[in-house]
Amino acid sequence: MSVAYLPVPERLSTVQHAFTEAARELIDTADRASLSGLGPAGLLQFASDLEQARNALAALDHAVIGALEDTSAAQVASKRTIAILLADALHVTHTDARHRVEAAAGLGARVTFTGQPQPPRWEYLAARQRAGRLTPAQARVITTCLGHLAHRPDVSDADRGEAETILTSHATTLGPKDLTRLAAEIIARLDPDGDEPRDEQRARQRALHLHDSGAVTGQVTAELLAKLRAVLDPLAAPRPADVSGRDARTGGQRVHDALLAAVNRLLDTNGTGSSSSDGGSGAGTGNAGSNGNGGGDGAGTGNAGSNGTGGSNGNDSTSNGGGGGVPSGRGGIRGTVITTIRLEDLKAGCGYATSTHGVRVPVRDLLAEAAHLKFLPAVLDSNGVILHLGHAVRLASDRQYAALVARDGGCTFPGCDVPPEWCQIHERREALIDRVEVRDHHHCPVVAG
């Protein structure tokens, strides 16, 4: 049906009505029984096509929000902002409404003060979203990264354009979590000095409150966050399935139980020493504020800042801060913070190191623990194969495990993104350098020993 001859308001109404009717017909037709007849491959293709259509609808959101701004709709409705207007009118959360307004600012068509139309700020990204090629969550990751770079005078327009192209292109294969890591890496390379004032403010605002109700609130530094995750993640991993079935605890319950287990082990070792005077580096979980001399059991209660592993293709180095743990059957280094640093950042003493959980720790904070760190080279060839590690027993040593993290970063099973602390170390028959990290339930012949 052609509606080109109709005036714009009538044309919009007609097309919207047709769209609504088509959507309702699809919903009525595509019930569970009908969809089951498509088979697994057909269902995935149906879901992919549906997701592409849903993604493209974000462009309509941008246009609607732009029109609301043009007509001063918020002022007419006596609302302070467009976001508040959307939240009240559409019954969405204020956070969701704010995200939509922010997305429209970067990906919607613009109008000058004189009424001249302008393309979106991030034109290539907007075109890909209009085609349904990336989700709103992915678009938000990319626009956040580009917005950060836009406020950096040392980052050229060409570099920002290249960053937009790289991130948008990778959105076809990476989810929001992995895309966030790629965005952080791009920011680290284009802006190695980072947000130093923000890091200092975060350190000043550090606080932890234990309320009588049992609630825990506060703001921790990147260093403490990385170390907490290093201690808690191995203990919070789901229990292997046994006769009682799979671990039924939620993620939050597992973290709670992990913290309780770590505290119990700390108390068992009499490792609760004097209080730390400041939030500085080098404080272990035993004897807080000392040189990290706590109890040395597998809960990660001792020896803050023990080992370091350098090198990935000559570009990266990996350091272990906060250790004392021993490898267990799960293949981890208990209580060890493993961070990867680009070699140039390590030499310059600026930029960020990235933990296995994606936490960005300022290199200067990591170097503050240099007296407690020992760097051990892990030589990787251009294909990421670990060289000169020799032969050993099936259980990987701390040094071998750190080298595996430098190479693999976590589970190597396709599509699995669990952290290395949840993985077991499997090996192929050829040699020790073919050890890989794989989560418990991935028992495939490719990596079975």
N, C-alpha and C positions, 0 to 999 in steps of 0.2 A: 504494500500500500504506500503510495507516494503522498507525502504531506508537505512537499516543498512549496506548494502554492499557498499554503495557509500562513496567516500572520504568525509571528514568533510565539506569542503566548498560547494560541490555539495549537500550534505545532508541538510545543513542549507538552501540553496536556494530552494530546493524542498519542504521542510517542510513549509518554510515561504510562498511560493507561494500557497500551499494547504490551509494554514491558511487564507491568504488574500482572496482567492476565496470563502472559506466557510463563512467568515465574510460578504462578499458582497452578497452572496446568502441569508444569514439570513436577512440582511438589506432590500433586495428587497422583501422578503417574508413577513416579520413582519411589514406590514403597519398598519395604525391606525384601519382600518376596520377589518383586520384579528385578531388583538390583542383584539379588543372589544369582539370577540366571546369567549375568554377565561373566561370571567367573572371576578369579583373582586378578588376572591381567586387565580384563575389561573394567572391573571396578576401580582399579588404580587409575586407569585412563579417564574414567568418568569423574573421579575425584579430582584429578589434575585439571581437567577442563573446567570443572566447577570452581576450583580455586583460582584459576586464571581469570574467570569472569568476576569473581569476588574481588580480586586484586585490582582489576581495572575500574571497579566502582569507586575506588579512592579518588580518582580524577573528578568524579561528580561531587564528592565532598569538597574538594578544593574549589571547584567552581561555585558551589552554593555558598561557601564561606566568603569567597571573594565578593559575591553579589550582596551578601549581608553587610559587608563592610562598605560597599559602594552606596548602599541605601541607608546607612546609619541605623541599622535595625536595632542595635543594642541601645542607643539613645532613645529611639522611639518607644522601645519596650521598658525603658527606665532600668536597664541593666548596665552594670559598670563595664563589662567587657563582652565580646562575642562569645568567649568560652563559657561565661556564666549563662548567657542567653541559651546556648546550645544545651548545656547541662540541664537547665530547667525545662526547656521545650521538648527535648528528646529523651529525658529521663536517663541520661548516661552519667557516669561519674565525672566530677570536675577534672580529674586527671585525664580521662579519655577525651573530654572536650578540649582541654588545653593541648593535648597531643595533636588533635585534628587541626586546630588553628595553627600550630607550629608547622605542621606538614604543609598546609596550604600556603604558608609564607614562603617556603622554599620550592614547592613543586607546582603551585598554581600559577595561572597567568596573572601578570601584573598590569597595572594601569598607572601612567604618570599623572602628575598634578594637573596636566593639561588635557587629560583624558585619552592620551595615546596608548594603545595596547603594547605591552612588552612581553617577551617570552618569559618562562619561569626562570628563577635564579639558577637552578640546576637543571638545565634544559635536557641533557642526555638522560639523566636519571628520571625526570618527569615523563619523557617519551617511553622509557622502558616500563614504568609503572602503568602508564595509560594503556600499554599493550598487555598488561597483566603479568609481566615477567618477574615481578618481585612483590613480596607481601608488604603491608604497611609497617610491620615490625622491622623488616630488612631496610626499608626506606628510611625509617627513623634512625637506625644505626648509621647509615651512610650520611644523612643530613647532619647528624650530630658531629660526626667526624669532620665533614666539610665546613660546618659552622665554626668548629675549633680552629681549623686551619685558616679560615677567613680572617680571624682576628690576630693572626701572626704576620707581622710586617715582613719577616724574613722569608716567608713562603710565597713564592711567585704565583701568578695566575696560571702559568703553564703547569706548575707542580700540582696546584689544586685541581686543574682540569684532568691531569693524569690520574690523580687519586680518585676522582669521580669515576673515570672510565674503568679503572682497575676494580674498584669496589662493586660497581654496578655489574660488570661482566662476571665477577665471581659470585654474584647473588644467585646465579642459575644453578650453582652447585653447593653453596654454603648456606647453612641456616643462620639465624640471628646470632647464636652463640659464637660460632666459628667466624662469622663476619665481623663481630665485635673484636675478636682477637686480631684479625687482619687489619682492621681500622686502627687498633692500638699500635700495631707494628708500623703502619704507615706514619702515624703521628710521631712515633719515637724516632723514625728516620728523618722526617722533615723538620721536626721540632725537638731536637735532642735535649734542650734545656728544660722543656716541660713547664708545668705550672708550679714553679718553686714557691711563690707566695701561698698558693693553695695548700701545698704540702706542709709549709710552716704553720699555716692556720689550723690544719688538721691536727698537727702535733700539739698546738696550744689548747685545742678544744678536746683533747683526749680525756675520756671519762668513762667509768663503768659503774652502774648503779644496780645493786641487788635489792629489790623491793621486798617488803615483808609478804606481799602477796605471791611471791615466787617469780614475778616478772623480772626480766633482765633487760636493761636499756643502756644505751651509751654510744660513744663514738670512739673507735679504736684507730690506731695508726696502721699504715700499710704493713709495717714490720710485724706488729702483733697479729694482724689478720692472717698474714702468710704463715706465721708460726702456729697459730691456733689451728688453722686448717691442716698443717703438716702433722700436728699431734692428733687431731680428732678424726681426720679422714680414715686412717687405717682402722681405728677402733669403731668407726661408724659404718663401715662396709656391711652390706647385708650378710647375715649368717648364711652359710651354704645350706641348701635344702637337705633335710635328713628325714627320719621316720615321722617326725612331727610336721613335715611340710616346709614350705618356703617361709622366710622371715616375714611375719605379718606386720612388723613395726613400720610406721611412717618414717619419712626422711627426718622430720623434726624429732621424733622419738629416738631414732638411732643416734642423732647428734647429742641429745640430752644424755643418753646412756653412755655415750663415749666420753663426755665430759666427766660424768660421775666416775667412770672407770679410771680415767687419768688422775683425778683428784685422789681416789682411793690408793692408787699406786704411789702417788707422791707422798701421801701420809704414811704409807707402809715403809717408805725409805727414810723417814724423818728428814725430808728435804725441804721443810718449810722454815727457811732461815729468816734473816732480817729483811725489813722492807726496803724497796728501792727508793732512792731519793728523787729520781727524775725518770722521765720516759726514755732514757737513752738506750743505746744498743749494748749488746753484750750481756743482757740479763737472761739467765737461764730460768727454767721453771723450778729448779731447786736453788736455794739461796738467792732469792730475787735480788738483783742489783749487784751480784758478785760477778765473777768471771765465768758464770755458767756452770758452777760445780754443784749439780744436783744429783739425785739418784739416777743411776744409769740403767734402768730397766727398759723393756720394750715399749713402754707407754710414752716415751719421749720426754722423760723427766730430767734429763741430765745433759751436761756439756753443750751449752748453747754455742753454736758456731764451731763445728768440728772440721769437716772436710770441705774440699772444693774440687770440682772437676772442670778442667778447662777444655775449650775447643769444640767446634762443630764446623768442619770444612775450613778450619782456620779463621772462621768468622765469629763464632760464639764461644763463650765459656760458661760453665755451669758451676755454681758454688752451693755448698750445703751449709746452711747456718742453722744451728740449733739442733744438735744431734744426740749422740750417746746411744741411739737405738741399735738394735741388731736386726738382721734380716730374719724374717719368719717364713712360714710356708706360703704366705700370700705374696712374697717376693719384694716387699717394700723395705725401706730403711726407716725404722721406727723413729718418729719424732724429729725427722730431718727436713729442713726447709731447702728445697732444691730450686734454684733460680738460674735462668739463662740470661747471659749478658752478651751483647755484641762486643767484639774485641775492641773496636774503636771507642765505644763508650767506656769500657773498662780502662783503657789507656788515658782517656780524657777526664775520667772521673765525673762525668755528667750523664744525663739521660736516665733510663730506667732499666731495671732488671725485671724479668717476668717469671713468676712462680709457675708451678705446674697447674695451678688453679686459675691462672690468668691475672693474678694480683700484680699490679705494677709497683715495684718498690724502688724509690730513688737510689741510684747507684751510690750516691754520697753516703746514704745511710748504711748500705751494705759494706762500703769500704771502711766505715767507722768500726766495723768488727774485724778489720784486717788482722789485728793481733791474734785473733782466735781462728783464723781461716788458713787452710793449707790447700794450695791449688795443685791439682794433679791433672796432667794433660790427658785428654781422651781424644785420640787422633781418629778422625773420620775421613774417608775418601769422598770423592765427588758424588758417589751414589749413596752416601750415608752409612756405609758399612764400617763398623768399628774395627780398627786395626791394632795389633800388638797388645792384645789383652791376654794372650796365652791360653792355657787350658786349665779347667778347674772342675769341681764337682757340679752336679746339676743345680744346686742352690747357688744363686748368684751372690757374690760378695757385695759389700757396700759400694766398692769402687765400680764393679761391673754394673750394678743396678743404676748408679748415677750416670754411667756412660749410656745405658739403655734409655734413660730418661732424656739425655741430651739428644739421642738419635730419634726416639719414637714419640716422646712426650706423653705417652699413655697407652691405652689399649690399641693394638694394631689391627684388630678385626674391622673389616670395612663397615663404616657407618656407626661405630661405637665410639663414644666420647668420654668414657669414664676416666677419672684421673689415675695416674700410675699407682697411687697408694691402694687402689682396689684391685690391682692386677696380680696375677701369678706370672712367674717367669717360666716360659716354655722354651724348649730348644729343638731345633731340627737335628738330624743325625749327623750333618756334615761337620760342624765345628762349633766351638763356643761362641764365635763371633756371630753366629746365626741365632743366638737367643733372641726372643721377642717377648713383649709384654702382652698378655692376653687375659681378659676377665674370665672368672671361674667358669661361666656357663658356655663359653665358646670352645667346645671340644671338637674342633674340625681337624681333618687329617693334614691340613697344610702346615700346622704348627705343632701337632702332637709329637712328643719326644720319642 
